[in-house]
Amino acid sequence: MNSNPAVRSIAILGLAAALCTASGCRSFEKDWAAAAKFPVNAGDPLTGRWIGTWQNTNNAHGGALRAIVPPASASSTTKRTVRYHAVWGSHNGSFTSPLKVETLGDGVHFTGSKWILGFQIKTEGEARNGQFNATYQSAFDNGIFTLHRVPAGDSNSK
């Protein structure tokens, strides 16, 4: 593969988009609509639909970002999942990542890690007061996720 980081990044994103399309990333829209019914309450600052942006800090790449966090299971409130759907240029893709969650006052701190196409994406952040802010790191990119919670029942947000 080309040694230029920008070319590698674009090639990997293109391959990810092709694989996501082939493997059913389109189901994100169905899950997004269903998540409008998730209960959103002050006691759980993470559950719900989130909308915002992702932005690399090492180049000008960025785009729209949505996330779905299902309610915690009764057996574990410290292990959650998040499903991200990112847009970059004319491409888009989705992936699910496990999260380790720790309660911090009126919010939560979380860390996550996911292997995609042979490279690891690590996330770390906080959710509180309807804001979801995180950093991400991979072998090729570093950046930030900045999202806000979509009100429960809002069917117009995309």
Buried (B, 14 or more C-beta within 10 A) or exposed (E): EEEEEEEBBBBBBEEBBEEBBEEEBEEBEEBBEEBBEBEBEEEBBBBBBBBBBBBBEEBEBBBBBBBBBBBBEEEEBEEBEBBBBBBBEEBBBBBEBEBEBEBEEEBBBBBBBBEBEEEEBBBBBBBBEBBBBBEBBBEBBBBBBBBBBBEBEEEEBE
